[in-house]
Amino acid sequence: MAASCVEWGRTEAEMSDDQATKTMTPSEFAAAMREVAKGGDYNGGDIEAAHQEADKLLCAMLRNLGYGEGVDAFENMDRWYS
């Protein structure tokens, strides 16, 4: 996840979703989410992209906690970002 990788100065290619989220403490997760929430700074002003990154971060964390089936249902939903 690019969002979680920001905290460690790594790119998305350098760290897999599982590696990024399994090693995150609650404080690190909060910091990563705050970084994504900045939107403009993280995604060059693209708030929609920031929200999509937040979705990815949340889904990865939920999967690692064992909620994969619910995440699958969420990911199969139609999405609408305005």
TAFENWO-V150597 format. One record per residue. N is the residue number from 0. OMEGA is omega in whole degrees, 0 to 359 (* if undefined). Layout:
BEGIN
N&OMEGA  N&OMEGA
END
This chain:
BEGIN
0&178  1&183  2&182  3&181  4&182  5&183  6&183  7&179  8&180  9&176  10&179  11&181  12&183  13&184  14&180  15&178  16&182  17&179  18&183  19&187  20&179  21&182  22&182  23&170  24&176  25&179  26&179  27&177  28&179  29&180  30&179  31&180  32&176  33&179  34&178  35&182  36&177  37&175  38&185  39&182  40&186  41&187  42&178  43&178  44&183  45&182  46&178  47&179  48&178  49&179  50&177  51&177  52&177  53&176  54&181  55&181  56&178  57&180  58&179  59&179  60&179  61&177  62&181  63&176  64&176  65&182  66&185  67&182  68&177  69&177  70&177  71&179  72&178  73&183  74&178  75&177  76&170  77&179  78&176  79&175  80&181  81&*
END
